[in-house]
Amino acid sequence: MAHRITTSLVSALALMAAVGTAEAKTVCYVTAADAHAYATPANEALSARADELGLEVLTLSQNFDVQTGTEQLNTCIARKADGIILWPLDPQAYIPGLARAQAAGIPSILINSPMSEQANEFIKSFTGPDVYEEGALAADSLSDAMNGEGSVIVIAGQAGNGTTIGRVGGFVDRLKELDSKIEILDTVNADFDQQKALVASRDLITRFGDKIMGVYANDDTMARGFIDAWKEAHGDKPTPPIVGINGQRDAFDSIRSGEMYSTIVQSPVEDGKLAIETMANILDGKEVDARLPIPLTVVTKENVEDVEPAF
């Protein structure tokens, strides 16, 4: 199987090489959460790189609550930050705040998760993974594992979340492009949470049993929730092919053991670094591209020993 790495990285890598040190200014960073397997290392990488660039960062954590995030965006404006980095949890909810930031002369960028097109006029850039491409890569990988036919379940993230929408949409659209004979039995939301995925998977296994011939989980944490539920129900019976996203170390171990088929690596460190470097360039008066992606790599048993886990 040919593994794909996204190639639209030239501008992002060039930006990283050319980034300069902005004057001592304050960046208000509204992050998704402060304690999370992916968000925490991204936050830490952003903060560490900001120190190197001479930027002060005021970090505010939404803890996965959109209402909290919209209020924190207003706080950034009231504090007269020099720039805003927003990790959006909803495609629409932050648009009024971003419009107010623009009116106040504060440049804003998005990190990690997309928003609707209406937000584009209020932001300078969106940095992070192409979540739609991740869904397409997951469809390709699961199709390879299942020889293009069979029935699967989809364990999605948060309802209405831009990452969830992209990862599910890319998956469904790619199956259609492939004229696939893979049928989706059901799509359930588990909020990127292992325990919620465990509970949801118990129900799915009860309802569909052996009809589950493949699993697509929007992240590796929820993939682990399904694996645990499967073991409860079936003991040592082999799991169906499972595809996850994020490239966690635990997922690499699960691929080695045969519990998972593949994961898609995206680095939280590169995610955080690229966002603050992009803002540093904006504050230095430099032009930046509207879309700056980070690399994505599909990992299976064939290359698991050749790729580093994301975290």
ABEGO torsion letter per residue (X at the ends): XBBBBBABAAAAAAAAAABBBBBBBBBBBBBABABBAAAAAAAAAAAAAAAAAGBBBBBBBAGGBAAAAAAAAAAAAAAGBABBBBBBABAAAAAAAAAAAAAAGBBBBBBGBBBBAAAAAABABBBEBBAAAAAAAAAAAAAAAAGGBEBBBBBBBBBGBAAAAAAAAAAAAAAAAAGBABBBABBBBAGGBAAAAAAAAAAAAAAAEAABABBBBABAAAAAAAAAAAAAAAEABBBBBBBBBGGBAAAAAAAAAGABABBBBBBAAAAAAAAAAAAAAAAAGBBBBABBBBBBBBBBAAAAAABBBAX
